[in-house]
């Protein structure tokens, strides 16, 4: 069984027959990997999950998930939402920071709305990253119509799905939240989704860069997921397809204040695609991993250029893993022109500012409706 030496229980493990039960675990191994520094349950009276973990430079572990936890004094949200489905409490999203010895919480807080159910029936935090100041960046899924968002956030409202057990509920959608180092207040918090919902079965992940931009991946069933400077501007899933064949991965970058997108794009093919891991390097390149059922998933410079799927029965075939690298900043072309001079023999001055790197394409220089020239762009510079 699971090793019990040095286990501290931050909550009481539930009886598995009492409800749909289970409990999260956090374990710290010593550097040689031969012994356990600490191991602890995270448990409430019903299912409690640990979906992701981050560690700061000092050695504190930060965890997120869904379920029931014991919150700490001064926490941003002391009680979970009034999430009820058919009379049974559903999971509530939480964020917790453990002390250095794993014997208690530095802080533990719920993060959710009071109407936290959705058409899928639960609310959960699924990804976390921590900056050098101890701010926690969290992403997850919620169906709440009153999930805590901050004024001026990129998206301050969710879309209504309908009524379940007398409750008006929203689509299951993504959220992105930045908590202060004490876990007592929001620095920013925003929804991130469209009107078609997100598949709640797979949670998203989050990464941050040194400037405080947040990079998020996950999955969406929305045809109107917010996009900007996108590699794929619309879902490649055929119009009218059911959710069985209607899920795309997405990759999005939010600015440091959480008020806008730097870029956001679909990433997928004609069937189901899921983004499950994300990382960013010092140059701003974004690395995304996940899995796909799409035989037409976009590949380039690839180790494996074709799907291993059985195309005769794609619905019941095992998926393929994918790894994708999105380069730097999206191409942002700013053109500045001067009016055409009266003497048409004079050159018209036009300049193009190319930002970003590792992008290929072209810039069209125009004087009104007339195209003067088209200049190829390679690696963020005009050729």
Steps between C-alpha positions, in 0.01 A plus 500: 500500500589867504788572742371638828832607651504877564146537368311799636131509419373848415144382514334165567512242219141419402334161509483398136151353541365824650505691173702516182811522712872526470772727627794693369860433595803726511839336538848652525794270434850569627762587235624141473145377438553224755289643781196714564541846649126531552179352367154628573142432408280786389156376586148608570182304557471423129719493192804729517745511212846650457513594132827693483795611712761777491797571727650840579869581541484442877337159476133563571262276306190659347217269396166537326208271441139446585317375805474585868789644700548683828562867420725728703418825681515796264453286191351669197199266509432306819212285376437332171219586267147379548560242229217249496416242236204278574538567872868398512779748563740520210870579509615854567822645362773572755855639520736410787858578602666250734760598756858380455456188713166396350337511843249773422379767263653844469170572329210305356207657321207405285469669163157493344149632464201440722320342204804295409326218317502473125348280237786258586432543871817617672766766548872427522839666488729303269823696452731722705822697455676722756718804434805617693285722723274213606198599291304193389363481145215251482285362220208261508139445403179646639136515411428781744328810373648692796853365508716769667638726229671836533395835349649552157585132456513365146168311533274581793200276425418142412238377254172355630435138407159445658340359815606189692306390811350845522836678477591729212841375393770608261711319250808334638768750406861578581619757753837664566570653842800664665505482881718715725780333703281471810212332319274770638410703190474490123744699291295413196247238402326438169291250311652368178251332272225519242130427484538130422671395818814305576538130555524471877651152485847640429639796689740760368850598608679830543853641473643849554794700372725747682285794386189355666317387186293186552492222240206262513404185314189289528210401281180657378187401313419862415496616139541857632787446743681839520793513258762764427809490277403138451673216319153345461226760507210258510427147604595246234218274620222483237209735568215329680713217640397370841722532806607141432694642205515864602786566741807704411812582694575867551807702592464851643731765644357760739671828576641562851187681619257236376312762303570374149639233275842528341409204282248219502460219250325175437733203456349193347356302214162370396445282807566531872821666624611574856778726629620362832847649569669832422841662551668820382869576445696822552444606137123475536461179301205295623514121525173307516440128547179307490319234307291492185256277319539707181684335210526849346662666802745763370859376493819669380872426545372187665656194657185308400303647214195275495246368747512148631121498525276238349311722260238232438367547852633834630245546778622195689865520412770590751624858459842620391716720722619829354764759583487844339723805520347840430760763430550818699252779459243481224579696189385856563544716193467876534500697176558874484449690177509857375246639252575446134691800368359699210804410292440129437861448400604541862525193719235442759651444843364199686653325799419167659582413859530126549478371858560148624720221374497172309204605290477463124257675271482828317412867538298672230577871445201688366417850387125505546362204307819461294752236607848639445701199605492189714807440717573153643563478872732244657597468866336829594686712242412626157703314238 
